[in-house]
Amino acid sequence: MDRQQLERFASGDRSAVRQLYQEYGRAIYSLAYRVLRDHGLSEEAVQTTMLNAWRNAARFDPEREIGPWLYTIARRASIDVYRREQRHQTAELIDTDIAVVPSSLDEVWQAWQIHEALNQIPEPEREIVRCTHYLGLTHEQTADHLGIPVGTVKSRSHRAHRRLARLLGHLMEATA
Amino acid sequence: MRCDEARAEYLHGEPGDQARGHIDTCPHCRSVLPQLNAMQAGLRDPLLWVEPPPELEHNVVELISRGGEQPAPARRRWMVPAAAAAAVVIALLAGAGVWLALRAPAPDWEVTMDGVAPGVPTAASVSGWRTGTGTRLVMAANGLEEAPAGYAYELWFSQGPVHISAGTFTSLEEPVELTVGVRRRDYPRLWVTLEPIDEDPTPSWEVLFDVGA
């Protein structure tokens, strides 16, 4: 998202809001679900994240990467929802400090980075990656599943993994 | 074979002999092998592929287009004309007090927190409304500067060693609305800290406002 798009987002322009959501909605939702393990609460966290991003967009430096900024807001929103829900469940029972958040926030950050990389490959290639890693399908099974030739699956898979390796390498080096 | 080709095959999970040989002998690729393995595991993680419901995009766009205001609950849609009609009747009958019929409900409690840090306003106010699941809060403090980059303010409810966050905010240019899943009678201390934005869920003890300690 460039400076102009960010300014349009800050002004509440529908198309800019939609664009930011389309770029990061999956990543935010996945982060929220990883923390909250509840679809309804994750939707709430996504809405809070987008709202907080919109409210703070005018103060965001467009020279910086938007992903880490949005990640910080999303993580905070999810943890706030998590804490609130924990309080609902334990407020009457607990007698020690309950300000505890889910573990494995390193995993949350790593997953966010993978989402950032996936965001940068075309949707058909992303679908191939999903079939390969999440569904565990072979090239032939993926071709059957998606109704496309095996050769297309192979070429898309090759391009997708080459791009991912490069993007993930860049992200990993940036945060190492 | 180039590094990115070898890494791509490795990431896919079926490296050929050439790619495997490259990874085994290339110091650059060997140095990122742990990260490649972690990324490969990450791609297999079902949580990575959780999809938001399709209607969420529309809901987000609508929410921001409305300036962040949640849609009014259904019952309030008929209550508005009803309240307006009632106000007209009251005005006709009594000639005064119309505003009483329309104003927001008074808070169940209000408290003033003392400023306890140099450079912060002398006081901040918090109003609370009991809800079915806890308390809705509105906090205000004139003159509080925006939180520095990388920090946020956090409002806490405490009873002894139990500290419950009511949420975070970065500015009080306008009053902020927060919610907390407890009632003030059970958590008499209210305080605000300046928190670094990190994974630490406990209070930083950099206290700005405090009451009931």
Interface residues (C-beta under 8 A of the other chain):
Chain A: G12 R14 V17 R18 Y21 Q22 G25 R26 Y29 S30 Y33 R34 H39 S42 E43 V46 Q47 M50 L51 W54 R55 N56 R59 T72 R76 I79 D80 R83 R84 E85 R87 H88 A91 I94 D95 T96 D97 I98 A99 V100 V101 L105 E107 Q110 A111 I114 H115 V129 R130 T132 H133 Y134 G136 S157 H158 H161 R162 L164 A165 R166 L168 G169 M172 A176
Chain B: D4 E5 R7 A8 E9 Y10 L11 H12 G13 V32 Q35 L36 A38 M39 Q40 G42 L43 R44 D45 P46 L47 L48 W49 V50 E51 P52 P53 L56 E57 N59 V60 V61 L63 I64 S65 G67 G68 T133 G134 E146 A152 P161 V162 H163 I164 S165 G167 T168 T170 T179 V180 G181 V182 D186 I197 E199 P201 T202 P203
